[in-house]
């Protein structure tokens, strides 16, 4: 079952708002530039890995469903 456009839009908006809040907070933080760079790198790594985990989890669920359907048809 596919996601509705409203749910997809809400997910994208939440991601953009979260990044925006993080970068505004980091911009206003009294850290040195190298510490801010570290936090940006960590935030990007977390975002990339969370997208990867979501994709792997979804793919595994789809593969399990395909295998179950093949076993029922055999």
N, C-alpha and C positions, 0 to 999 in steps of 0.2 A: 504494500500500500504506500502510495506516495504522500509526501507531506503537502499540506495546503500552502498556498502562497503567503497567507498570514503568518503561519508558523515559521516558514523560511525567512520572511522579512523580520520577524521578531528575533530570530537567532542572529541574523546578520547585524541588526541594530544593537543587540546586546553586546556583540563582539566589538563593534565600533565604539559604543559608549564606554565599555570597559577599558579599551585601549586609550581612549581619550582621557578618561579619569586618571588612569595610571600615568600617562605622560604629563598631564597638568600637575599632578601631585609631585612627580619627579622633577619637573621644571622648577617648582616652588620650594623644593627641599634644599636645605643648606649644606648639600654634599659637594665634594670636589668633583671635577668633571670626570675623572677616571672612575669614581664610584658610581656616578650616574650612568656611565657607559656599561659598567658591569651589570647594573640593574636592568638596563635596556636589553642587553644580550640574554640575560636570564629570562626576561619576560618573553622575548621572541622564541627562545628554546621551549618554554612551557607551552606557548600557543601552538608551535609546530608539533610538539609531541602529543598534545591533546587531540589535535586533528588526526594525527596518525593512529592513535589508540582508538578513536571513534571509527575510523575507516576499517581498521583490522577487526574490531568487534562486529561491525556491520557485515563485513565480508564473511567472517566465520559463521554468523547466524544465517546468512543466505546460503552458504555452502552446506550447512547442516540441514536446512530445509530442502535443498536440492537432493541431497543424499537420501533423506527420508522419503521423498517422493519417488525416487528411483527404486528404493527397496519395496515400496508398496506396489509399484507397477510390475515388479519382477515375479 
